[in-house]
Amino acid sequence: MIFRPDSMKLKKKLLQRLNKRMLYKLNKNHGMLGNTLTLFVMNFVSSVFTALFYFLVARMLGPEQYGILGSLLSLYFVVTVLTNVISITLIKYISHFRAKSQNEKIARLIKKSILYFLVSGFIFFLITALSSKTITYFIRIGSVIPVMLLGLLLGVYIVAWGFISVVNALEKFRILGLCSIINGVVSFVAGVVLVKLHLGVSGALIALVLGQLAMILFAYGSIKPFLKIKTDGIEKISVKDYFIPALAVPLCMGIMVNFHVFMVKYFFSAEQAGFFAAAVLVTNIIFSMSVIIVNASFPKICELHSNGKNPDSLLRSGLKYMMSISVGIVFALFAFPRFLQRVIFGPEYQIHGILGPLGAASVFLAVTNILLMYNVALKRFNIVYYCTAFPAVEILLLALMHSTLVQVSLLILFVNLAQFAFVVYYLKDELINLFRKKQRLDAEYPLEFYLQIKNRKY
């Protein structure tokens, strides 16, 4: 086909307009979509290797051994969510200092934080080691070695998360994504090799430790320039006024995401506990999406709030992205549970009856997490304090009613739905105003670009 010069020019002009429109979309809401896509794509690659690690390990270990690994990792996952409070505190202050161009204060905060992470990691390892016999008795395993390795994993993870939190606060999202990919790849390769060598649960835990160590080495290079900045004469930076109230959200989320796996291991047989741990592993993918959205938006929310700007558009975008992702996953969990069970874990894992309820529960918890973390970024702590009651209610109900895994799953769904309804009711006026607002172009864009977008014709 031969194009005349006029049609070629028109085609080129349309492509230019399309590219500008795409750039506008990516940079709209202060780069929310672009940052989320960057983290989503890289975390998706990492999640593929992480999922392969857990799924293959589950197949190689079998339900009983995987039940032991799942119960140990439930404690690990609770701590991983708890460490988010350290992360959000760092992000809050570093974002504030970045908004004010105070690099010396950023450097001082990074240096002190890394020291605290090292000490905290050692303390967690020591506590786990001293409690190893008690934990071994509670989850009914025959050796303390896996518990000791769990302590080592917790210690290394806390240090690794300290480095990752700094990278996130500096908004180096590509480095953050690459760290996640390295962690996933190393854990997957090492896990398959070590479990094949008949190291069992211990081999899987060692693989996770190696993944965290690899992530530390990679993240160190991106923050090294700040470690060279002299911080003599910089006043002490106090974060306890923000740290203590902000602890409530990660504490609640940590308990409600994984602590039920630990309780199921206590109340049910090893095989049933393995089934439940496998189902939670699948459905927690939904909650992990909310963590990605929070990681992408939290630094910018803090920065905008510090400069007196309104960050509501970031919350609106985050909720839309979360719902668009989770609806399809939950539909698949309800519509094709037997197919997913067979493909992911194999026929021996009887989890088709609990995938749907646990998936729906994870959606409610994920949206609640985004709403609560937004309020934490704006230092609105009243609603956070009220939500601390729901983990206690869940633990109490599970302790009283746990006849079947289906009943446990429905109880978790009920508590998560109740918490979601309470948060929405508490924030109803803000949410109504949030979605009533019309989308408008950010004032940071030039007038010429605004006119091009406003008058575009496609």
C-alpha positions as CSV (number, residue, x, y, z in Angstrom):
1,M,0.0,0.0,0.0
2,I,1.4,3.5,-1.0
3,F,0.8,6.4,1.4
4,R,0.7,9.9,0.1
5,P,2.8,12.5,2.0
6,D,-0.3,14.0,3.6
7,S,-1.4,10.6,5.0
8,M,2.1,9.9,6.3
9,K,2.2,13.2,8.1
10,L,-1.3,12.6,9.5
11,K,-0.2,9.1,10.7
12,K,3.0,10.5,12.3
13,K,0.9,13.2,14.0
14,L,-1.6,10.7,15.4
15,L,1.3,8.5,16.7
16,Q,2.8,11.6,18.5
17,R,-0.5,12.4,20.1
18,L,-1.0,8.8,21.2
19,N,2.5,8.7,22.7
20,K,1.8,12.0,24.6
21,R,-1.4,10.6,25.8
22,M,0.3,7.4,27.1
23,L,3.0,9.5,28.8
24,Y,0.3,11.6,30.4
25,K,-1.5,8.5,31.7
26,L,1.7,7.1,33.1
27,N,2.7,10.3,34.9
28,K,-0.8,11.2,36.0
29,N,-1.3,11.3,39.8
30,H,2.4,12.0,40.3
31,G,3.5,8.9,38.5
32,M,1.2,6.5,40.4
33,L,0.4,4.4,37.4
34,G,4.0,4.4,36.1
35,N,5.5,3.5,39.5
36,T,2.8,0.8,40.1
37,L,3.4,-0.7,36.7
38,T,7.1,-0.8,37.3
39,L,6.7,-2.5,40.6
40,F,3.9,-4.7,39.4
41,V,5.9,-6.0,36.4
42,M,9.1,-6.6,38.4
43,N,7.2,-8.1,41.3
44,F,5.2,-10.3,38.9
45,V,8.5,-11.7,37.6
46,S,9.7,-12.2,41.2
47,S,6.3,-13.7,42.2
48,V,6.6,-16.2,39.4
49,F,9.8,-17.6,40.9
50,T,8.5,-17.3,44.4
51,A,5.3,-19.1,43.5
52,L,7.3,-21.8,41.7
53,F,9.5,-22.2,44.8
54,Y,6.5,-22.7,47.1
55,F,4.5,-24.8,44.7
56,L,7.4,-27.1,43.8
57,V,8.5,-27.4,47.5
58,A,4.9,-28.2,48.4
59,R,4.8,-31.0,45.8
60,M,8.2,-32.4,46.9
61,L,7.5,-32.2,50.6
62,G,3.9,-33.5,50.6
63,P,1.1,-32.1,52.8
64,E,2.4,-33.2,56.2
65,Q,5.9,-31.7,55.8
66,Y,4.6,-28.7,54.0
67,G,2.2,-28.2,57.0
68,I,5.3,-27.9,59.2
69,L,6.9,-25.4,56.7
70,G,3.7,-23.4,56.4
71,S,3.3,-23.1,60.2
72,L,6.9,-21.9,60.6
73,L,6.5,-19.5,57.7
74,S,3.2,-18.2,59.2
75,L,5.4,-16.7,62.0
76,Y,7.8,-15.4,59.5
77,F,5.1,-13.7,57.5
78,V,3.7,-12.1,60.6
79,V,7.1,-10.6,61.3
80,T,7.4,-9.5,57.6
81,V,4.2,-7.6,57.8
82,L,5.2,-6.2,61.2
83,T,8.5,-4.8,59.7
84,N,6.3,-2.7,57.5
85,V,5.9,-0.3,60.4
86,I,9.7,0.4,60.3
87,S,9.4,0.7,56.5
88,I,6.6,3.2,56.6
89,T,8.3,5.2,59.3
90,L,11.5,5.5,57.2
91,I,9.5,6.4,54.1
92,K,7.5,9.0,56.0
93,Y,10.6,10.8,57.3
94,I,12.8,10.3,54.2
95,S,10.0,11.6,51.9
96,H,9.6,14.6,54.2
97,F,13.4,15.3,54.1
98,R,13.5,14.8,50.3
99,A,10.6,17.3,49.9
100,K,12.8,19.8,51.8
101,S,16.1,18.8,50.0
102,Q,17.7,17.9,53.4
103,N,20.1,15.2,52.2
104,E,22.3,15.3,55.4
105,K,19.2,14.4,57.5
106,I,18.4,11.6,55.1
107,A,22.0,10.2,55.4
108,R,21.9,10.3,59.2
109,L,18.5,8.6,59.3
110,I,19.8,5.8,56.9
111,K,22.9,5.2,58.9
112,K,21.1,5.0,62.2
113,S,18.4,2.8,60.7
114,I,20.8,0.3,59.3
115,L,22.5,0.0,62.7
116,Y,19.1,-0.6,64.4
117,F,18.2,-3.2,61.8
118,L,21.3,-5.1,62.4
119,V,20.7,-5.1,66.2
120,S,17.0,-5.9,65.8
121,G,17.9,-8.8,63.5
122,F,20.2,-10.3,66.0
123,I,17.6,-9.9,68.8
124,F,14.9,-11.7,66.8
125,F,17.3,-14.5,66.1
126,L,18.2,-14.8,69.8
127,I,14.5,-14.7,70.9
128,T,13.6,-17.4,68.4
129,A,16.6,-19.6,69.4
130,L,15.6,-19.3,73.1
131,S,12.0,-20.1,72.3
132,S,12.8,-23.0,70.0
133,K,11.7,-25.8,72.3
134,T,8.4,-24.1,73.0
135,I,7.7,-23.5,69.4
136,T,8.7,-27.0,68.5
137,Y,6.3,-28.4,71.1
138,F,3.4,-26.1,70.0
139,I,3.5,-27.0,66.3
140,R,4.4,-30.6,67.0
141,I,7.6,-31.2,65.1
142,G,10.5,-33.4,66.2
143,S,13.5,-31.2,65.8
144,V,14.6,-27.7,66.8
145,I,16.8,-27.2,63.7
146,P,14.0,-25.8,61.5
147,V,13.0,-23.4,64.3
148,M,16.6,-22.2,64.6
149,L,16.8,-21.7,60.8
150,L,13.5,-19.8,61.1
151,G,15.3,-17.5,63.6
152,L,18.2,-17.0,61.2
153,L,15.7,-16.2,58.4
154,L,13.9,-13.7,60.6
155,G,17.2,-12.0,61.6
156,V,18.5,-11.8,58.0
157,Y,15.0,-10.7,56.7
158,I,14.9,-7.7,59.1
159,V,18.3,-6.5,57.9
160,A,17.3,-7.0,54.3
161,W,14.0,-5.2,54.8
162,G,15.9,-2.3,56.3
163,F,17.9,-1.9,53.0
164,I,14.7,-2.3,50.9
165,S,12.8,0.3,52.9
166,V,15.5,2.8,52.3
167,V,15.5,2.0,48.5
168,N,11.7,2.4,48.5
169,A,11.8,5.7,50.4
170,L,14.3,7.1,47.9
171,E,11.7,6.1,45.2
172,K,14.2,3.9,43.3
173,F,11.5,1.6,42.1
174,R,13.5,-0.2,39.4
175,I,16.2,-1.1,42.0
176,L,13.4,-2.1,44.4
177,G,11.9,-4.4,41.7
178,L,15.3,-5.9,40.8
179,C,15.9,-6.7,44.4
180,S,12.6,-8.6,44.5
181,I,13.6,-10.5,41.3
182,I,17.0,-11.5,42.7
183,N,15.4,-12.7,45.9
184,G,12.9,-14.8,44.0
185,V,15.4,-16.3,41.6
186,V,18.0,-17.2,44.3
187,S,15.4,-18.7,46.6
188,F,13.8,-20.7,43.8
189,V,17.1,-22.2,42.5
190,A,18.5,-22.9,46.0
191,G,15.2,-24.3,47.2
192,V,14.9,-26.8,44.4
193,V,18.5,-27.9,44.8
194,L,18.5,-28.2,48.6
195,V,15.1,-30.0,48.8
196,K,16.2,-32.4,46.1
197,L,19.2,-33.1,48.3
198,H,16.7,-34.4,50.9
199,L,17.2,-31.5,53.3
200,G,13.4,-31.1,53.5
201,V,12.0,-28.2,55.5
202,S,15.5,-27.1,56.6
203,G,16.6,-26.9,53.0
204,A,13.6,-24.7,52.1
205,L,14.4,-22.3,55.0
206,I,18.1,-22.1,54.0
207,A,17.1,-21.2,50.5
208,L,15.0,-18.3,51.8
209,V,17.9,-17.1,53.8
210,L,20.2,-17.1,50.8
211,G,17.6,-15.1,48.8
212,Q,17.5,-12.4,51.5
213,L,21.3,-12.2,51.6
214,A,21.5,-11.8,47.9
215,M,19.0,-8.9,48.1
216,I,21.1,-7.2,50.8
217,L,24.2,-7.2,48.6
218,F,22.3,-5.7,45.6
219,A,20.5,-3.1,47.6
220,Y,23.6,-1.9,49.4
221,G,25.1,-0.5,46.1
222,S,22.1,1.8,45.6
223,I,22.3,3.5,49.0
224,K,26.1,3.6,49.3
225,P,26.3,7.3,48.1
226,F,24.2,8.4,51.1
227,L,26.5,6.4,53.5
228,K,29.4,8.6,52.4
229,I,27.7,11.9,53.3
230,K,29.1,13.4,56.5
231,T,26.4,13.9,59.1
232,D,28.4,15.5,61.9
233,G,26.5,18.3,63.6
234,I,23.1,17.0,62.4
235,E,20.6,17.1,65.2
236,K,19.0,13.9,66.5
237,I,15.9,12.8,64.5
238,S,13.1,11.5,66.7
239,V,10.7,9.1,65.1
240,K,9.0,7.5,68.1
241,D,6.0,9.9,68.0
242,Y,5.1,8.4,64.6
243,F,6.5,4.9,65.0
244,I,4.4,3.8,68.0
245,P,0.9,4.8,66.5
246,A,1.9,3.5,63.1
247,L,2.7,0.1,64.6
248,A,-1.0,-0.7,64.9
249,V,-1.7,-1.3,61.2
250,P,1.2,-3.7,60.4
251,L,0.4,-5.5,63.7
252,C,-3.2,-6.0,62.7
253,M,-2.4,-7.0,59.1
254,G,0.4,-9.4,60.2
255,I,-2.0,-11.3,62.5
256,M,-4.9,-11.3,60.1
257,V,-2.9,-12.4,57.1
258,N,-1.1,-15.4,58.5
259,F,-1.6,-16.1,62.2
260,H,-4.5,-18.4,61.4
261,V,-2.1,-20.8,59.7
262,F,-0.3,-21.2,63.0
263,M,-3.6,-21.8,64.9
264,V,-4.7,-24.4,62.3
265,K,-1.5,-26.3,62.8
266,Y,-2.3,-26.5,66.5
267,F,-5.9,-27.5,66.2
268,F,-5.8,-29.8,63.1
269,S,-3.8,-32.7,61.9
270,A,-0.5,-32.2,60.0
271,E,-2.2,-33.1,56.7
272,Q,-5.1,-30.7,57.2
273,A,-2.7,-28.0,58.3
274,G,-0.8,-28.6,55.0
275,F,-4.0,-28.2,53.0
276,F,-4.8,-24.9,54.7
277,A,-1.3,-23.5,54.4
278,A,-1.3,-24.2,50.7
279,A,-4.7,-22.5,50.2
280,V,-3.5,-19.4,52.2
281,L,-0.4,-19.3,50.0
282,V,-2.5,-18.9,46.9
283,T,-5.1,-16.5,48.3
284,N,-2.4,-14.2,49.9
285,I,-1.4,-13.2,46.3
286,I,-4.3,-10.8,46.5
287,F,-3.1,-9.2,49.7
288,S,0.4,-8.9,48.3
289,M,-1.0,-6.7,45.5
290,S,-2.1,-4.2,48.1
291,V,1.4,-4.2,49.5
292,I,2.8,-3.4,46.0
293,I,0.3,-0.5,45.6
294,V,1.1,0.8,49.1
295,N,4.9,0.7,48.4
296,A,4.4,2.6,45.2
297,S,2.1,5.3,46.6
298,F,3.1,5.8,50.2
299,P,6.3,7.8,49.6
300,K,4.5,10.2,47.2
301,I,1.6,10.6,49.6
302,C,3.9,11.5,52.4
303,E,5.8,13.9,50.2
304,L,2.7,15.6,48.9
305,H,1.3,15.9,52.4
306,S,4.5,17.4,53.7
307,N,4.3,20.1,50.9
308,G,0.6,20.9,51.7
309,K,-0.8,19.2,48.6
310,N,-3.8,16.9,48.4
311,P,-2.9,13.3,47.7
312,D,-6.5,12.0,47.4
313,S,-6.0,11.1,43.7
314,L,-3.3,8.5,44.7
315,L,-5.8,6.8,47.0
316,R,-8.5,6.8,44.3
317,S,-6.0,5.2,41.8
318,G,-4.8,2.7,44.3
319,L,-8.3,1.5,45.1
320,K,-9.2,1.2,41.4
321,Y,-6.0,-0.8,40.6
322,M,-6.6,-3.1,43.6
323,M,-10.2,-3.9,42.6
324,S,-9.4,-4.4,38.9
325,I,-6.7,-6.9,39.8
326,S,-8.6,-8.8,42.6
327,V,-12.0,-9.3,40.8
328,G,-10.5,-11.6,38.2
329,I,-8.5,-13.6,40.8
330,V,-11.5,-14.1,43.1
331,F,-13.7,-15.1,40.2
332,A,-11.2,-17.8,39.2
333,L,-11.0,-19.1,42.8
334,F,-14.8,-19.5,43.0
335,A,-15.3,-20.7,39.4
336,F,-12.4,-23.1,38.9
337,P,-11.2,-24.3,42.4
338,R,-10.7,-27.9,41.5
339,F,-8.7,-27.0,38.3
340,L,-6.5,-24.6,40.3
341,Q,-6.0,-27.2,43.0
342,R,-4.9,-29.9,40.5
343,V,-2.6,-27.6,38.4
344,I,-0.9,-25.8,41.3
345,F,-0.4,-28.5,44.0
346,G,-1.7,-31.8,42.7
347,P,-4.7,-34.0,43.6
348,E,-3.4,-34.8,47.1
349,Y,-4.1,-31.3,48.3
350,Q,-7.8,-31.1,48.9
351,I,-8.3,-27.3,49.1
352,H,-11.0,-26.6,46.5
353,G,-13.6,-26.0,49.2
354,I,-11.7,-23.2,50.9
355,L,-10.1,-21.3,48.0
356,G,-13.1,-19.1,47.3
357,P,-13.8,-17.9,50.9
358,L,-10.2,-17.3,51.6
359,G,-9.8,-15.4,48.3
360,A,-12.8,-13.1,49.1
361,A,-11.4,-12.6,52.7
362,S,-8.1,-11.5,51.2
363,V,-9.8,-8.9,49.0
364,F,-11.5,-7.3,51.9
365,L,-8.3,-7.3,53.9
366,A,-6.3,-5.8,51.0
367,V,-8.6,-2.9,50.4
368,T,-8.7,-2.3,54.2
369,N,-4.9,-2.2,54.2
370,I,-4.8,0.4,51.5
371,L,-7.3,2.6,53.3
372,L,-5.6,2.3,56.7
373,M,-2.1,2.9,55.3
374,Y,-3.4,6.1,53.6
375,N,-4.6,7.4,56.9
376,V,-1.3,6.5,58.5
377,A,0.5,8.5,55.9
378,L,-1.6,11.5,56.8
379,K,-1.2,10.9,60.5
380,R,-4.8,10.1,61.1
381,F,-4.5,7.4,63.8
382,N,-8.0,7.3,65.4
383,I,-9.4,4.7,62.9
384,V,-6.2,2.6,63.3
385,Y,-6.7,2.2,67.0
386,Y,-10.3,1.0,66.5
387,C,-9.1,-1.7,64.1
388,T,-6.9,-3.3,66.6
389,A,-9.9,-5.1,68.0
390,F,-10.5,-7.2,64.9
391,P,-7.4,-9.5,65.2
392,A,-8.4,-10.3,68.8
393,V,-11.9,-11.2,67.6
394,E,-10.5,-13.4,64.9
395,I,-8.2,-15.3,67.3
396,L,-11.1,-15.7,69.8
397,L,-13.5,-17.0,67.2
398,L,-11.0,-19.4,65.7
399,A,-10.2,-20.7,69.2
400,L,-13.9,-21.4,69.9
401,M,-15.0,-22.6,66.5
402,H,-12.7,-24.8,64.4
403,S,-14.5,-28.0,63.5
404,T,-13.6,-27.9,59.8
405,L,-11.3,-26.0,57.5
406,V,-14.4,-24.6,55.7
407,Q,-15.7,-23.2,59.0
408,V,-12.3,-21.6,59.7
409,S,-12.3,-20.1,56.2
410,L,-15.8,-18.6,56.6
411,L,-14.9,-17.2,60.0
412,I,-11.9,-15.4,58.5
413,L,-14.1,-14.1,55.7
414,F,-16.7,-12.8,58.3
415,V,-14.1,-11.0,60.4
416,N,-12.3,-9.4,57.3
417,L,-15.7,-8.3,55.9
418,A,-16.7,-6.8,59.3
419,Q,-13.5,-4.9,59.5
420,F,-13.8,-3.7,55.9
421,A,-17.4,-2.5,56.6
422,F,-16.4,-0.7,59.7
423,V,-13.5,1.1,57.9
424,V,-15.8,2.1,55.0
425,Y,-18.5,3.4,57.4
426,Y,-16.0,5.3,59.4
427,L,-14.5,7.0,56.3
428,K,-17.8,7.1,54.3
429,D,-17.9,10.9,53.9
430,E,-14.3,11.0,52.7
431,L,-14.8,8.1,50.3
432,I,-18.0,9.7,48.8
433,N,-16.2,12.9,48.2
434,L,-13.2,11.0,46.8
435,F,-15.1,9.4,44.0
436,R,-17.4,12.4,43.4
437,K,-14.4,14.5,42.3
438,K,-13.8,14.7,38.6
439,Q,-10.4,13.8,37.2
440,R,-8.5,16.9,36.5
441,L,-5.1,17.5,35.0
442,D,-2.3,18.2,37.5
443,A,-1.2,21.8,37.7
444,E,2.4,20.7,37.2
445,Y,1.8,20.1,33.5
446,P,2.5,22.9,31.0
447,L,-0.4,24.9,29.6
448,E,0.5,23.8,26.0
449,F,0.3,20.1,26.9
450,Y,-2.9,20.7,28.8
451,L,-4.5,22.2,25.7
452,Q,-3.2,19.4,23.5
453,I,-4.8,16.8,25.8
454,K,-8.0,18.8,26.2
455,N,-8.5,19.3,22.5
456,R,-7.3,15.9,21.4
457,K,-9.3,14.1,18.7
458,Y,-8.7,10.4,18.0
